[in-house]
Amino acid sequence: MRILWITHDVFEPFLPYLKGKPTQGASWTTPLFYNLRDVEQVKLGSIAPVTDGEEQKMEIENVTYYSIPVAKNDNMTGMQKKLADKYISAIRDFKPDIIHIHGIERNFGLLRQFVDPQIPIVCSIQGIIQPCLEYMKCSVANLNLNHYKSIKNRIGRGGVNAAIRSWEKYSVIEKLIFEINEYFIGRTSWDKAQLAAFNPAAHYYHGEELLRTPFYSQTWDIKTCQRHRIFISSVAEPLKGFHVLLKAADILKNKYPDLRIAVPLATFRQKSSGIWDFLFTEDYANYLKKEIKSLELGENIIFYKRLSAAEMADEYHKAHVFTLTSYAENSPNSLGEAMLVGTPTVVSPVGGVMSMVKNEESSLFFPSGDAAMLAFQIDRIFSDDELAVKLSQEAKIIALKRHDIVETTNQYMNIYAEIIKNHAVK
């Protein structure tokens, strides 16, 4: 079976040879990619766009890698024929039995208009911009971010309003991707519901995700975790609700003066000057800095730069609680990672999160945006070791089954085979 993946990110084996500016990440795709590569009857190919790059083809460890040169933001606009032809050239060279497009937050799904209709295309659903757009607006409704805009934001560059405008513009493309494609892979009741609303005739397949190796080898322990330490994995935008956790921390800190919140991928310079913030810092980052200062939480928050998978796994292992404070999610890998390690979690039951955990069994829920209830649920775990261990054990059992390497790899092989078979009879 010849399987061709199209992703936003360049896989590591190809990076040393690449010409141009790649993106590298795709933590949710890499483990599955490498496991499919090792299936005996599979020939795997990968196409990724590269900014200011060149068209390249390279064979590495039985995988054919292609790079497509693009201009900045080319994959967030309509698919022009000139760009589509570059993808078509690689597709014709590889001769796939099926094309797997990862994510609909980029315009790759528009290739269905240009690719030979005899070749089936399946799109994996990651996030979905249109419904998240409305929740993004809700997340900032009471923050008065206009007061925190830098000069850069005030001239229309960056900031939450620019992100909202970008999402509004792209949602038109996303809608078209849903409409013109026939096959989709998802993981939750939420993404299945969203697909049904966009395209009731589409075929939906359930496909889990594999996580990176370090998360399979760590096991949380109440005896060795750092008491009263909270880990949150993303604070990049208000949709993730970090500001809600700050308000909850203000409630908790009197009872737990040793409270610590570990935050990777910090979105602002913690010690930047007032002049820098006035001129360049994003509005939400300025808001967070002022909130941390006014709530006197500076000593309670530990900021990290980008963490490796092993470092992230270690943070889950050290934490007493992992919090997911988002206003919208599909199937957040961060929650899957926490569950696989066994870190007790407190989550907002939004979107696909409800397909991953059950309240009072494998997690504790709080209404999104409700800082008092978030603090209450965290306090329950801090003060009740029996509850913490119960949540940990139940979550780990679920995660080990959900992210089983052999089962998930077989699951995708079966999806590919079924789509190829059904598509051929039309």
HELIX and SHEET records of a PDB file:
HELIX    1   1 GLU A   12  TYR A   17  5                                   6    
HELIX    2   2 THR A   30  ARG A   37  1                                   8    
HELIX    3   3 ASP A   74  MET A   76  5                                   3    
HELIX    4   4 LYS A   81  PHE A   94  1                                  14    
HELIX    5   5 ASN A  107  GLN A  113  5                                   7    
HELIX    6   6 ILE A  129  SER A  139  1                                  11    
HELIX    7   7 LEU A  145  TYR A  148  5                                   4    
HELIX    8   8 ILE A  151  ARG A  154  1                                   4    
HELIX    9   9 GLY A  159  ILE A  180  1                                  22    
HELIX   10  10 SER A  189  PHE A  198  1                                  10    
HELIX   11  11 PRO A  214  SER A  217  1                                   4    
HELIX   12  12 PRO A  238  LYS A  240  5                                   3    
HELIX   13  13 PHE A  242  LEU A  252  1                                  11    
HELIX   14  14 GLY A  274  LEU A  279  1                                   6    
HELIX   15  15 ASP A  283  SER A  294  1                                  12    
HELIX   16  16 GLY A  298  ASN A  300  5                                   3    
HELIX   17  17 ALA A  309  LYS A  318  1                                  10    
HELIX   18  18 ASN A  333  VAL A  341  1                                   9    
HELIX   19  19 GLY A  351  SER A  355  5                                   5    
HELIX   20  20 ALA A  371  SER A  383  1                                  13    
HELIX   21  21 ASP A  385  ARG A  402  1                                  18    
HELIX   22  22 ILE A  405  ALA A  424  1                                  20    
SHEET    1   A 8 GLN A  56  ILE A  60  0                                        
SHEET    2   A 8 VAL A  63  VAL A  70 -1                                        
SHEET    3   A 8 LYS A  43  THR A  51  1                                        
SHEET    4   A 8 ARG A   2  ILE A   6  1                                        
SHEET    5   A 8 ILE A  98  HIS A 102  1                                        
SHEET    6   A 8 ILE A 121  SER A 124  1                                        
SHEET    7   A 8 TYR A 183  GLY A 186  1                                        
SHEET    8   A 8 HIS A 203  HIS A 206  1                                        
SHEET    1   B 6 ILE A 301  PHE A 303  0                                        
SHEET    2   B 6 ARG A 260  VAL A 263  1                                        
SHEET    3   B 6 ARG A 229  PHE A 231  1                                        
SHEET    4   B 6 VAL A 321  LEU A 324  1                                        
SHEET    5   B 6 THR A 345  VAL A 347  1                                        
SHEET    6   B 6 LEU A 364  PHE A 365  1                                        
END                                                                             
